């Protein structure tokens, strides 16, 4: 897969994540879990925004946003009634897949600006994996700690 294809796929992954977590937050009745999903929505949105200058510099189309939103809606429907720990654990295989892609972006970066964004994507996915392990009970600690430690999430949340 070319760097251009990876950037578009990565961007669309954030579109899907933002939509999925946002829909789940709207449906969640537990205030703690709703808050966690709202923070994950912000994580995905702020990470998506980081790639926009890269896509502009590379003169890339953003990809099939409508398709990503449709897929996210179907995933949200599929998670209806799934136990929270099972939902959180289901995030881990996705983070493994995207971490590999984001490490490729680091390797394929053509300048310092791209490298910074690619590294932020890696940090984002590592934080999401930490959330998943902690929210599913596989690891102790605050599930949101790593996410809220990311500079682009903190700055997006203060806007």
VEXMIKE-262626 format. One record per atom (N, C-alpha, C): residue number from 1; residue in one letter; x, y, z. Coordinates in pm, 1 decimal. Layout:
# VEXMIKE-262626
   pos   code         xx         yy         zz
   NUM      A          X          Y          Z
...
//
This chain:
# VEXMIKE-262626
   pos   code         xx         yy         zz
     1      X       85.1     -117.9        0.0
     1      X        0.0        0.0        0.0
     1      X       89.8      124.3        0.0
     2      X       55.0      220.6      -83.1
     2      X      135.3      341.9      -92.7
     2      X      111.6      431.8       29.2
     3      X      200.8      526.4       47.3
     3      X      185.3      622.7      156.8
     3      X       54.8      700.1      140.7
     4      X       22.8      740.5       18.7
     4      X     -101.7      814.2       -4.5
     4      X     -222.3      731.4       39.0
     5      X     -224.9      605.6        0.1
     5      X     -336.5      517.6       38.3
     5      X     -343.6      499.8      190.4
     6      X     -227.7      486.6      253.9
     6      X     -223.2      472.1      399.4
     6      X     -275.8      597.1      470.5
     7      X     -239.7      714.2      420.1
     7      X     -287.7      837.6      481.7
     7      X     -439.1      847.7      471.5
     8      X     -492.8      816.6      355.2
     8      X     -638.9      825.1      338.0
     8      X     -708.0      720.8      425.1
     9      X     -656.6      598.2      426.6
     9      X     -716.6      493.9      509.9
     9      X     -709.0      530.9      657.9
    10      X     -598.4      587.6      698.3
    10      X     -581.6      628.1      837.9
    10      X     -679.9      739.3      873.1
    11      X     -692.6      835.6      785.5
    11      X     -787.8      944.9      807.1
    11      X     -929.4      889.4      819.7
    12      X     -966.7      800.0      729.3
    12      X    -1100.7      742.5      733.3
    12      X    -1120.6      655.3      857.4
    13      X    -1014.0      594.5      907.3
    13      X    -1023.9      519.6     1033.2
    13      X    -1062.6      610.6     1148.3
    14      X    -1010.5      732.7     1146.5
    14      X    -1046.0      829.6     1250.2
    14      X    -1189.7      878.3     1232.5
    15      X    -1233.7      894.5     1106.8
    15      X    -1373.3      931.1     1079.8
    15      X    -1465.0      823.6     1137.1
    16      X    -1431.6      698.7     1109.6
    16      X    -1512.8      587.0     1158.9
    16      X    -1514.3      585.5     1312.0
    17      X    -1397.2      599.7     1373.2
    17      X    -1388.9      598.0     1518.9
    17      X    -1465.4      712.2     1583.2
    18      X    -1451.3      832.3     1526.3
    18      X    -1523.7      947.7     1580.1
    18      X    -1674.5      924.3     1574.8
    19      X    -1721.5      873.0     1463.0
    19      X    -1865.2      847.5     1447.8
    19      X    -1911.2      736.8     1541.6
    20      X    -1837.5      627.0     1545.6
    20      X    -1874.9      513.8     1630.1
    20      X    -1881.9      554.1     1776.8
    21      X    -1775.1      613.9     1828.5
    21      X    -1774.1      650.3     1969.5
    21      X    -1879.2      756.4     1999.5
    22      X    -1901.9      847.5     1905.9
    22      X    -2004.6      949.1     1925.2
    22      X    -2143.4      888.6     1934.6
    23      X    -2173.4      795.5     1845.0
    23      X    -2304.0      729.2     1849.1
    23      X    -2321.3      649.0     1977.6
    24      X    -2216.8      578.0     2016.4
    24      X    -2224.8      499.2     2139.4
    24      X    -2241.1      589.5     2261.4
    25      X    -2174.2      705.8     2261.4
    25      X    -2188.8      799.7     2373.0
    25      X    -2333.0      848.2     2383.9
    26      X    -2394.5      877.5     2270.2
    26      X    -2534.0      923.3     2270.2
    26      X    -2627.5      818.4     2329.2
    27      X    -2594.5      691.7     2309.9
    27      X    -2681.1      581.5     2353.5
    27      X    -2651.3      533.7     2494.6
    28      X    -2533.6      568.8     2547.6
    28      X    -2489.6      517.6     2678.0
    28      X    -2562.3      587.5     2791.5
    29      X    -2617.6      507.8     2882.5
    29      X    -2689.7      562.9     2997.0
    29      X    -2600.1      585.0     3117.8
    30      X    -2496.5      503.7     3132.8
    30      X    -2405.5      517.6     3246.3
    30      X    -2319.8      643.5     3225.8
    31      X    -2322.6      737.8     3321.2
    31      X    -2250.9      864.1     3301.2
    31      X    -2099.1      848.2     3287.7
    32      X    -2040.8      754.6     3360.1
    32      X    -1895.7      734.1     3350.3
    32      X    -1858.6      681.2     3212.9
    33      X    -1930.5      583.4     3166.7
    33      X    -1902.3      526.4     3034.5
    33      X    -1933.4      627.9     2924.1
    34      X    -2040.3      705.3     2941.5
    34      X    -2072.8      807.7     2842.7
    34      X    -1957.1      907.2     2831.8
    35      X    -1905.2      949.2     2947.4
    35      X    -1791.9     1042.3     2948.3
    35      X    -1670.7      981.0     2877.0
    36      X    -1643.4      854.2     2905.0
    36      X    -1529.7      788.5     2839.7
    36      X    -1549.0      786.3     2688.4
    37      X    -1668.6      756.9     2643.7
    37      X    -1696.5      754.4     2499.6
    37      X    -1688.0      894.2     2438.6
    38      X    -1728.9      994.2     2513.5
    38      X    -1716.2     1132.0     2464.2
    38      X    -1569.3     1171.4     2449.4
    39      X    -1485.7     1128.3     2542.9
    39      X    -1342.1     1155.8     2533.4
    39      X    -1282.0     1080.2     2415.0
    40      X    -1324.6      956.0     2392.9
    40      X    -1275.7      881.0     2276.8
    40      X    -1319.7      946.8     2146.8
    41      X    -1439.8     1003.2     2145.3
    41      X    -1487.0     1076.3     2027.1
    41      X    -1393.3     1194.7     2001.0
    42      X    -1359.0     1268.1     2104.5
    42      X    -1265.9     1380.0     2091.9
    42      X    -1128.5     1331.7     2045.8
    43      X    -1083.7     1219.5     2098.6
    43      X     -955.9     1161.1     2056.7
    43      X     -955.0     1137.7     1906.5
    44      X    -1059.0     1072.1     1856.6
    44      X    -1064.2     1039.8     1714.0
    44      X    -1074.2     1167.1     1629.2
    45      X    -1158.2     1260.4     1672.1
    45      X    -1175.7     1385.3     1596.4
    45      X    -1045.5     1464.2     1591.7
    46      X     -980.0     1480.7     1705.5
    46      X     -857.9     1561.3     1709.7
    46      X     -744.3     1493.8     1633.1
    47      X     -741.7     1362.8     1631.5
    47      X     -639.2     1290.8     1555.7
    47      X     -667.2     1302.0     1406.3
    48      X     -792.3     1293.7     1367.7
    48      X     -831.7     1311.9     1227.5
    48      X     -785.9     1449.3     1178.8
    49      X     -810.1     1551.4     1258.6
    49      X     -775.8     1688.1     1220.3
    49      X     -624.8     1703.8     1199.2
    50      X     -544.9     1630.6     1276.2
    50      X     -399.0     1638.3     1259.3
    50      X     -355.9     1601.1     1118.6
    51      X     -427.2     1508.2     1054.6
    51      X     -386.2     1460.5      922.3
    51      X     -432.3     1551.3      808.7
    52      X     -522.7     1642.0      835.3
    52      X     -575.4     1724.5      726.8
    52      X     -467.4     1802.7      651.9
    53      X     -370.8     1863.9      720.5
    53      X     -264.1     1931.9      645.4
    53      X     -180.2     1836.3      559.9
    54      X     -159.8     1714.1      609.1
    54      X      -85.2     1615.2      530.7
    54      X     -161.8     1582.4      402.9
    55      X     -292.0     1558.9      416.4
    55      X     -373.4     1528.1      298.9
    55      X     -374.1     1646.3      202.3
    56      X     -381.2     1767.0      253.9
    56      X     -377.7     1886.0      167.7
    56      X     -243.7     1898.3       96.6
    57      X     -133.4     1881.0      170.3
    57      X       -0.2     1891.2      109.1
    57      X       21.7     1785.7        2.2
    58      X      -34.4     1667.8       23.6
    58      X      -20.9     1559.5      -74.1
    58      X     -128.1     1567.3     -183.0
    59      X     -218.0     1664.5     -169.2
    59      X     -328.0     1683.3     -264.8
    59      X     -415.2     1557.3     -277.2
    60      X     -450.8     1502.9     -160.1
    60      X     -528.8     1379.8     -154.7
    60      X     -674.1     1408.2     -121.6
    61      X     -761.7     1334.5     -185.6
    61      X     -902.6     1335.5     -150.5
    61      X     -915.2     1269.3      -13.5
    62      X    -1010.9     1313.3       65.8
    62      X    -1027.8     1259.6      201.1
    62      X    -1075.5     1114.0      202.4
    63      X    -1127.8     1064.9       93.6
    63      X    -1175.8      927.2       88.9
    63      X    -1326.0      921.7      105.6
    64      X    -1376.2      802.6      129.3
    64      X    -1520.7      776.0      135.2
    64      X    -1574.0      799.4      276.6
    65      X    -1592.3      925.0      311.8
    65      X    -1641.0      959.4      445.8
    65      X    -1781.5      904.2      468.2
    66      X    -1867.3      913.7      367.8
    66      X    -2004.4      861.9      383.2
    66      X    -2001.7      712.2      411.5
    67      X    -1913.2      639.0      345.3
    67      X    -1900.2      495.5      369.3
    67      X    -1849.4      466.3      510.1
    68      X    -1753.7      546.1      557.7
    68      X    -1701.6      526.9      693.3
    68      X    -1809.3      554.2      797.3
    69      X    -1889.5      659.0      775.6
    69      X    -1997.9      690.8      868.3
    69      X    -2101.7      579.1      867.4
    70      X    -2133.0      527.7      749.6
    70      X    -2229.3      417.9      738.4
    70      X    -2178.3      292.9      811.5
    71      X    -2051.4      260.5      792.0
    71      X    -1992.7      144.7      861.4
    71      X    -1993.7      165.5     1012.7
    72      X    -1961.5      285.6     1056.9
    72      X    -1961.0      314.2     1199.9
    72      X    -2100.5      298.8     1258.9
    73      X    -2200.6      342.1     1184.7
    73      X    -2339.1      329.7     1231.8
    73      X    -2376.7      182.8     1245.6
    74      X    -2336.7      101.6     1148.7
    74      X    -2364.5      -42.3     1156.4
    74      X    -2291.6     -105.4     1275.4
    75      X    -2166.9      -63.6     1298.5
    75      X    -2092.8     -116.2     1413.7
    75      X    -2160.1      -75.9     1544.1
    76      X    -2204.3       48.9     1552.9
    76      X    -2271.8       95.4     1675.3
    76      X    -2396.7       11.8     1700.9
    77      X    -2471.8      -16.6     1595.8
    77      X    -2591.4     -100.4     1610.4
    77      X    -2553.4     -241.1     1656.1
    78      X    -2443.0     -292.9     1603.7
    78      X    -2399.2     -427.9     1639.9
    78      X    -2356.1     -436.8     1786.1
    79      X    -2309.6     -325.4     1841.7
    79      X    -2266.0     -325.3     1981.9
    79      X    -2381.6     -308.1     2079.2
    80      X    -2501.0     -285.8     2028.7
    80      X    -2617.1     -270.5     2116.0
    80      X    -2633.9     -396.6     2200.6
    81      X    -2631.2     -380.2     2331.2
    81      X    -2649.0     -494.1     2421.6
    81      X    -2521.3     -569.1     2455.7
    82      X    -2408.5     -530.3     2396.7
    82      X    -2281.3     -596.1     2426.8
    82      X    -2229.0     -542.1     2559.7
    83      X    -2179.7     -631.3     2643.2
    83      X    -2124.6     -590.6     2772.6
    83      X    -2008.4     -493.9     2752.6
    84      X    -1997.6     -396.9     2843.8
    84      X    -1894.8     -293.4     2833.0
    84      X    -1754.2     -353.7     2821.0
    85      X    -1721.7     -450.1     2905.5
    85      X    -1587.6     -510.2     2901.6
    85      X    -1562.1     -578.4     2767.2
    86      X    -1663.0     -641.8     2712.2
    86      X    -1648.1     -706.8     2581.0
    86      X    -1630.0     -603.1     2471.1
    87      X    -1706.4     -494.4     2478.5
    87      X    -1689.8     -386.6     2381.5
    87      X    -1548.0     -331.5     2388.8
    88      X    -1502.5     -299.8     2510.1
    88      X    -1368.9     -242.2     2526.5
    88      X    -1261.6     -338.2     2474.1
    89      X    -1275.4     -465.8     2505.0
    89      X    -1178.5     -564.4     2457.6
    89      X    -1178.2     -575.5     2305.5
    90      X    -1293.2     -551.6     2243.8
    90      X    -1301.1     -562.6     2097.2
    90      X    -1220.8     -453.8     2026.4
    91      X    -1183.5     -350.5     2098.3
    91      X    -1103.6     -242.4     2040.1
    91      X     -959.3     -287.5     2016.7
    92      X     -909.7     -379.2     2099.5
    92      X     -768.2     -417.2     2093.6
    92      X     -721.2     -470.9     1958.5
    93      X     -792.3     -564.3     1894.6
    93      X     -742.9     -611.4     1764.9
    93      X     -737.6     -500.3     1659.8
    94      X     -828.4     -406.2     1669.8
    94      X     -828.7     -294.2     1575.4
    94      X     -706.3     -206.6     1598.9
    95      X     -671.4     -184.0     1726.5
    95      X     -553.8     -102.0     1754.5
    95      X     -426.1     -170.1     1705.2
    96      X     -420.5     -301.5     1715.9
    96      X     -303.4     -374.2     1666.1
    96      X     -288.8     -354.8     1516.1
    97      X     -399.0     -366.1     1444.1
    97      X     -397.8     -347.8     1298.6
    97      X     -355.2     -205.9     1260.4
    98      X     -413.2     -107.1     1327.3
    98      X     -381.4       30.6     1290.7
    98      X     -243.9       74.2     1339.3
    99      X     -195.8       18.5     1449.7
    99      X      -58.9       51.8     1492.1
    99      X       41.8       13.3     1384.5
   100      X       22.2     -101.7     1322.7
   100      X      113.1     -143.6     1215.1
   100      X      109.0      -42.6     1100.2
   101      X       -9.4        3.5     1065.6
   101      X      -23.5      101.6      957.2
   101      X       40.8      234.7      995.6
   102      X       20.1      276.0     1118.7
   102      X       74.7      404.6     1161.6
   102      X      226.6      400.7     1171.6
   103      X      281.9      285.7     1209.2
   103      X      428.2      272.4     1207.5
   103      X      480.5      281.2     1063.9
   104      X      404.8      229.9      968.5
   104      X      442.7      245.2      827.8
   104      X      443.6      392.4      789.1
   105      X      344.2      468.2      836.1
   105      X      340.9      610.9      806.4
   105      X      464.9      680.9      860.6
   106      X      509.8      640.8      978.6
   106      X      632.8      697.2     1034.2
   106      X      748.5      669.4      939.2
   107      X      757.9      545.8      892.3
   107      X      867.5      506.5      802.3
   107      X      860.0      576.5      666.4
   108      X      738.7      609.9      621.7
   108      X      719.4      668.3      488.2
   108      X      710.2      820.6      489.5
   109      X      720.9      882.1      604.8
   109      X      708.5     1028.1      613.7
   109      X      814.5     1095.7      526.6
   110      X      771.6     1198.8      452.8
   110      X      862.3     1266.5      359.4
   110      X      924.1     1392.9      418.1
   111      X      871.6     1439.4      532.9
   111      X      928.9     1557.5      596.1
   111      X      895.3     1556.2      745.0
   112      X      946.1     1655.1      813.7
   112      X      926.6     1661.0      957.8
   112      X      781.3     1677.0      999.3
   113      X      705.3     1752.4      920.4
   113      X      564.1     1772.3      953.4
   113      X      487.4     1640.6      944.6
   114      X      511.5     1565.0      838.2
   114      X      446.1     1433.5      825.0
   114      X      490.0     1339.9      935.1
   115      X      617.0     1343.2      967.2
   115      X      669.4     1256.1     1071.8
   115      X      602.4     1287.3     1205.9
   116      X      585.1     1415.2     1235.3
   116      X      518.5     1453.3     1359.9
   116      X      375.5     1400.3     1364.9
   117      X      303.6     1411.7     1254.5
   117      X      165.3     1363.1     1250.7
   117      X      163.1     1211.0     1262.0
   118      X      250.7     1143.7     1189.8
   118      X      255.3      997.2     1195.9
   118      X      286.3      949.2     1337.9
   119      X      379.5     1015.9     1404.3
   119      X      412.0      978.8     1542.7
   119      X      292.9     1005.3     1635.0
   120      X      218.9     1112.4     1610.0
   120      X       99.3     1140.0     1689.9
   120      X       -6.3     1032.3     1667.3
   121      X      -15.1      980.7     1544.0
   121      X     -109.2      872.3     1515.7
   121      X      -69.5      746.1     1592.1
   122      X       60.3      716.6     1598.8
   122      X      107.3      601.0     1675.8
   122      X       72.2      620.2     1823.6
   123      X      101.4      737.3     1877.6
   123      X       72.6      763.6     2019.1
   123      X      -77.6      753.7     2046.3
   124      X     -157.3      802.2     1953.0
   124      X     -303.6      794.7     1964.8
   124      X     -348.4      649.4     1975.1
   125      X     -295.9      565.4     1887.1
   125      X     -339.7      425.2     1885.4
   125      X     -291.3      351.6     2008.6
   126      X     -170.5      383.6     2056.5
   126      X     -121.1      322.8     2179.8
   126      X     -208.8      363.6     2298.5
   127      X     -251.7      489.5     2301.5
   127      X     -339.5      536.6     2409.5
   127      X     -475.7      468.0     2402.5
   128      X     -525.7      447.9     2281.9
   128      X     -653.2      379.0     2264.9
   128      X     -642.5      233.9     2311.0
   129      X     -530.2      169.8     2282.8
   129      X     -508.7       31.6     2329.1
   129      X     -502.9       26.8     2482.0
   130      X     -437.0      124.5     2541.9
   130      X     -432.8      130.7     2688.7
   130      X     -573.5      147.5     2744.2
   131      X     -651.1      236.6     2683.2
   131      X     -790.6      252.4     2725.2
   131      X     -862.4      117.4     2720.0
   132      X     -848.4       46.8     2608.4
   132      X     -920.0      -79.7     2589.1
   132      X     -880.6     -183.2     2694.1
   133      X     -751.6     -193.5     2722.2
   133      X     -706.6     -289.9     2823.5
   133      X     -761.7     -253.6     2961.2
   134      X     -758.6     -126.2     2994.7
   134      X     -803.8      -83.9     3127.3
   134      X     -956.3      -89.1     3139.5
   135      X    -1026.6      -45.4     3037.3
   135      X    -1173.4      -46.0     3043.1
   135      X    -1229.3     -187.6     3041.9
   136      X    -1153.8     -281.3     2985.7
   136      X    -1200.0     -420.3     2981.6
   136      X    -1153.3     -500.0     3102.9
   137      X    -1076.5     -436.2     3191.5
   137      X    -1031.3     -504.1     3312.0
   137      X     -905.5     -585.8     3295.3
   138      X     -838.1     -573.5     3183.3
   138      X     -715.4     -649.6     3159.1
   138      X     -592.4     -584.2     3222.3
   139      X     -607.1     -457.7     3261.0
   139      X     -495.5     -380.7     3316.9
   139      X     -555.1     -281.9     3416.6
   140      X     -482.1     -255.1     3522.6
   140      X     -533.7     -159.0     3621.0
   140      X     -498.1      -17.1     3579.2
   141      X     -571.3       77.5     3634.4
   141      X     -544.9      217.8     3607.7
   141      X     -664.7      286.8     3545.2
   142      X     -656.3      418.5     3540.3
   142      X     -761.2      500.3     3480.7
   142      X     -762.1      477.2     3329.5
   143      X     -873.9      432.4     3272.7
   143      X     -877.8      405.8     3129.1
   143      X     -845.4      527.8     3042.8
   144      X     -877.4      647.1     3089.6
   144      X     -857.9      767.2     3008.0
   144      X     -722.5      834.4     3027.3
   145      X     -643.3      785.9     3119.8
   145      X     -516.8      852.8     3153.2
   145      X     -427.6      874.6     3030.6
   146      X     -402.7      771.7     2953.3
   146      X     -313.7      783.6     2837.1
   146      X     -374.8      874.3     2729.8
   147      X     -505.4      863.0     2711.0
   147      X     -572.9      945.7     2610.4
   147      X     -561.7     1092.9     2648.5
   148      X     -591.1     1123.1     2773.9
   148      X     -588.6     1262.7     2818.6
   148      X     -446.5     1317.6     2830.0
   149      X     -348.1     1231.0     2820.4
   149      X     -208.8     1275.1     2820.6
   149      X     -157.2     1316.4     2684.2
   150      X     -236.5     1295.5     2581.1
   150      X     -193.2     1332.4     2445.7
   150      X     -212.0     1482.0     2423.2
   151      X     -108.2     1551.6     2379.6
   151      X     -119.0     1696.9     2363.1
   151      X     -230.2     1740.9     2267.5
   152      X     -250.8     1667.6     2159.7
   152      X     -353.4     1711.4     2063.3
   152      X     -495.1     1690.7     2115.6
   153      X     -512.4     1600.1     2210.3
   153      X     -644.8     1579.8     2270.9
   153      X     -669.8     1690.0     2373.9
   154      X     -568.2     1720.2     2453.2
   154      X     -581.9     1823.9     2554.9
   154      X     -612.1     1958.5     2487.5
   155      X     -537.7     1992.6     2381.7
   155      X     -560.3     2121.2     2316.1
   155      X     -696.0     2125.6     2248.5
   156      X     -741.8     2014.0     2193.4
   156      X     -874.3     2009.7     2129.3
   156      X     -985.0     2023.3     2233.7
   157      X     -964.0     1966.3     2350.4
   157      X    -1064.5     1972.2     2454.9
   157      X    -1076.3     2109.6     2519.5
   158      X     -972.1     2192.5     2503.8
   158      X     -976.1     2324.7     2565.8
   158      X    -1032.4     2431.0     2471.8
   159      X    -1067.3     2392.1     2350.0
   159      X    -1121.9     2488.2     2252.7
   159      X    -1264.1     2521.6     2284.1
//
